[in-house]
Amino acid sequence: MQDPNPQVAGQGFSKLRAAGIKVETGLYQAEAKKLNESFAKFIRQAKPLVTLKSAMTLDGKIADATKPGIDSCATASPMEGARSGYHWITGDLARRHVQQLRHESDAIMVGVGTVMADDPLLTDRSGRTRRRKLLRVILDSYLRIPLESRVIETAENDVLVLCSAAEGEKKGALEAKGIRVQEISSSPADARPDFAAIVRTLGELQITSLLLEGGALVNGAALASGEVDKVFLFYAPKILGAGAVPFIAGEDLVGKPQCVQRYELHRFGEDFAVEGYLRDPYSGGA
């Protein structure tokens, strides 16, 4: 495939051909484009490729409100599950693949509600070598995150808290633990950080790929913003019914259809997943 960087695209081909070297293009182009999609998005738009990942039942529920611990993240290790009494939605094979998705990402993001409910580590446990640490990003408008939460206690310059107002003793307490706290402009509709501003900020930090593992509110805000490029949605052969937590909440997407294109289906034991695109990472200018 041609280099997606508009400043150099095609120049390498020209130099090789001028030197008498035969150059063929288009071979395995689809595979090459998928491999380089985060770089393509970043180099052309200065923003990370945003992938929304969630796990849900066949009726689109990500958590059972009657059983604390059932959540869409479904990514904790068996040790975490034993610690919190976690009830998984998806099976082991699906959860292993989530670790692969984390490994392929520069940053992972959740809302503070997920941290307070599940106390996750949000780490890459694929066991594979990384070029840099996975940045753990927490959306926390009012700095409610507990100082004793595991994501805070295990921070090693790899945790970023984004809030609407970065003032007060809590900010100082977090920074004393090595946590970076950054204020983000608020959404016009409410006091929550504006998602488009969040994506721009991560781009300024040289984050080329972002994996969203939030709950219903984060999912709704992300989709409503139009900033989600890709989805990876896991489905388990279960039905939770009325009263369970839906995949999206807090945002009215009526009139804003999200059409998944170029999708693939994957099997993970009894579970399956839909991987597809809401936007083309190769479109748009810098």
C-alpha positions in Angstrom: 0.0 0.0 0.0 1.0 3.6 -0.5 2.3 5.5 2.6 -0.8 7.3 4.0 1.3 10.3 5.0 0.3 13.0 2.5 3.7 14.6 2.8 5.6 11.6 1.5 3.0 9.4 -0.2 4.4 7.8 -3.3 7.9 9.3 -3.2 9.5 6.1 -2.0 7.9 4.2 -5.0 9.2 6.9 -7.4 12.8 6.7 -6.0 12.8 2.9 -6.2 11.5 2.9 -9.8 14.0 5.6 -10.8 16.8 3.3 -9.5 15.5 0.6 -11.8 13.8 -1.4 -9.1 10.5 -3.1 -10.0 7.7 -2.0 -7.5 4.3 -3.7 -7.3 1.5 -2.3 -5.2 -1.8 -3.5 -4.1 -0.6 -6.9 -2.9 -2.3 -7.8 0.4 -3.4 -4.2 0.4 -6.5 -4.8 2.6 -4.3 -6.5 5.2 -1.7 -3.7 5.1 -4.4 -1.0 5.5 -5.8 -2.7 8.6 -2.3 -3.1 10.0 -1.6 0.6 9.5 -5.0 2.1 10.2 -4.1 3.8 13.5 -1.0 5.4 11.9 -3.1 6.5 8.9 -5.7 8.2 11.1 -3.1 9.9 13.2 -0.8 11.1 10.5 -3.7 12.6 8.5 -5.8 14.1 11.3 -3.5 14.3 14.3 -6.0 12.3 16.3 -6.0 8.6 17.4 -8.0 5.8 15.9 -10.9 5.4 18.3 -12.2 1.9 18.8 -15.3 1.3 21.0 -15.2 -2.2 22.5 -18.0 -3.6 24.6 -19.4 -7.0 25.6 -23.1 -7.6 25.8 -25.9 -10.1 25.8 -28.1 -10.8 22.7 -30.6 -8.2 23.9 -27.9 -5.5 24.1 -27.4 -5.4 27.9 -23.9 -4.8 29.3 -24.6 -5.4 33.0 -27.2 -6.9 35.3 -28.3 -4.2 37.7 -29.4 -6.9 40.2 -25.9 -8.4 40.4 -23.1 -6.0 41.1 -20.0 -7.0 39.2 -21.5 -7.9 35.9 -20.2 -5.4 33.5 -19.4 -4.9 29.8 -15.7 -4.7 30.4 -15.3 -8.4 31.0 -11.6 -8.0 30.8 -10.3 -8.6 34.3 -8.0 -11.6 35.1 -9.3 -14.6 36.9 -7.6 -13.2 40.0 -9.6 -10.0 39.7 -12.8 -12.0 39.2 -12.2 -14.0 42.4 -11.4 -10.8 44.3 -14.6 -9.0 43.3 -17.1 -11.8 42.8 -17.2 -10.8 39.1 -19.8 -12.4 36.9 -18.6 -12.6 33.3 -20.8 -11.9 30.3 -18.4 -13.4 27.8 -16.2 -16.4 28.0 -12.5 -16.9 28.4 -11.6 -16.8 24.7 -13.3 -13.5 24.2 -11.6 -12.0 27.3 -8.2 -13.2 26.0 -8.9 -11.3 22.7 -9.6 -8.2 24.7 -6.1 -8.3 26.0 -4.9 -8.5 22.4 -6.9 -5.4 21.6 -5.3 -3.6 24.5 -1.9 -4.7 23.3 -2.6 -3.1 19.9 -3.7 0.2 21.5 -1.7 3.1 22.8 -4.4 4.0 25.4 -7.4 2.6 27.1 -10.3 4.7 28.4 -13.1 4.2 30.9 -15.4 6.4 33.0 -15.0 6.9 36.7 -18.2 4.9 37.2 -16.4 1.7 35.9 -13.5 2.3 38.3 -15.8 2.8 41.3 -17.9 -0.2 40.5 -15.3 -2.7 39.4 -11.9 -1.4 40.6 -10.1 -2.7 37.4 -6.4 -2.5 36.7 -6.9 -1.6 33.0 -3.5 -3.1 32.0 -2.3 -5.0 29.0 -2.0 -8.6 30.2 -1.3 -10.1 26.8 2.3 -11.0 27.9 3.7 -9.4 24.7 6.4 -6.7 24.6 5.1 -3.1 24.1 6.9 -0.2 22.5 5.6 2.0 25.4 3.3 1.6 28.3 -0.5 1.4 27.8 -1.8 4.8 28.9 -4.8 4.4 31.3 -7.2 7.3 30.8 -10.1 7.9 33.3 -13.0 10.3 32.5 -13.8 11.9 35.9 -15.7 15.2 35.7 -15.6 15.9 39.4 -12.5 13.9 40.5 -14.5 11.3 42.3 -12.0 8.5 41.7 -11.0 6.8 45.0 -7.3 7.3 45.9 -7.2 3.6 47.0 -8.4 2.3 43.6 -6.0 -0.2 42.0 -5.5 1.9 38.9 -4.3 4.7 41.1 -2.2 2.5 43.4 -0.4 0.9 40.5 0.2 4.0 38.5 3.7 4.4 37.1 3.4 7.6 35.0 0.8 5.8 32.9 -2.5 7.1 34.3 -4.2 10.3 33.0 -7.4 11.6 34.7 -9.5 14.0 32.5 -11.9 16.2 34.4 -14.1 19.3 33.9 -12.5 21.2 36.9 -9.0 20.4 38.0 -8.8 22.2 41.3 -8.8 21.5 45.0 -7.2 19.0 47.4 -8.2 16.0 45.3 -6.1 17.1 42.4 -3.1 17.6 44.6 -3.6 14.2 46.2 -3.7 12.5 42.8 -0.7 14.3 41.5 1.2 13.4 44.7 0.7 9.8 43.6 2.1 10.4 40.1 -1.2 10.8 38.4 -1.5 13.4 35.6 -4.7 15.4 36.0 -5.8 17.5 33.0 -8.9 19.8 32.6 -10.9 19.3 29.4 -13.5 21.7 28.1 -17.0 20.6 29.0 -19.8 19.4 26.7 -22.3 22.2 25.9 -25.1 20.0 27.2 -23.7 19.2 30.6 -20.6 19.3 32.8 -19.0 16.2 31.4 -15.8 16.5 29.4 -16.3 17.1 25.7 -15.4 13.9 23.8 -14.1 15.7 20.7 -11.8 17.7 23.0 -10.7 14.5 24.7 -9.7 12.9 21.3 -7.8 16.1 20.3 -5.9 16.1 23.6 -4.8 12.5 23.2 -3.6 13.3 19.7 -1.5 16.0 21.2 0.0 13.4 23.5 1.0 11.3 20.4 -1.6 8.7 21.1 -2.3 7.0 17.8 -4.9 4.5 19.0 -7.5 4.6 21.7 -9.6 1.6 23.0 -12.8 2.6 24.8 -14.0 0.1 27.4 -16.5 2.3 29.2 -20.0 1.8 30.4 -23.3 2.9 28.9 -22.8 6.7 29.5 -19.3 6.7 27.9 -20.5 4.6 25.0 -23.4 7.1 24.4 -21.2 10.1 24.6 -18.6 8.7 22.3 -21.0 7.6 19.6 -23.0 10.9 19.8 -19.7 12.8 19.3 -19.0 11.2 16.0 -15.5 10.5 17.0 -15.7 6.7 17.1 -13.9 5.2 14.0 -14.4 1.5 14.8 -16.3 -0.9 16.9 -15.5 -4.4 18.3 -18.6 -5.7 19.9 -18.7 -9.0 21.7 -22.0 -10.9 22.1 -22.7 -13.7 24.5 -25.7 -16.1 24.0 -27.5 -14.8 27.0 -30.5 -12.6 27.6 -30.8 -10.4 30.7 -34.1 -8.7 30.0 -35.7 -5.6 31.5 -33.9 -3.8 34.2 -30.4 -4.6 32.9 -28.0 -1.9 31.9 -28.2 -1.1 28.1 -25.3 -0.7 25.8 -26.0 3.1 25.4 -27.4 5.5 27.9 -27.5 9.3 28.4 -27.5 10.3 24.8 -30.3 10.4 22.2 -29.0 9.0 19.0 -32.3 9.4 17.1 -31.5 11.0 13.8 -27.8 10.0 14.2 -27.7 6.5 12.8 -24.4 4.7 13.3 -24.0 2.4 10.3 -21.3 -0.2 10.7 -19.5 -0.9 7.4 -16.9 -3.3 6.2 -17.6 -5.6 9.2 -16.3 -9.0 10.0 -17.7 -11.7 12.3 -15.5 -13.5 14.7 -16.2 -16.6 16.8 -14.8 -17.0 20.4 -16.1 -20.3 21.6 -19.8 -19.8 22.3 -19.4 -16.0 21.9 -19.1 -14.0 18.7 -18.0 -10.5 17.8 -18.7 -7.9 15.2 -15.7 -5.8 14.1 -16.4 -3.0 11.8 -16.0 0.7 10.9 -18.2 3.8 11.5 -15.6 6.0 9.7 -12.8 5.4 7.2 -9.5 5.9 9.0 -7.9 6.8 5.7 -10.3 9.6 4.9 -9.9 13.2 5.9 -7.0 15.6 5.9 -4.4 16.6 8.5 
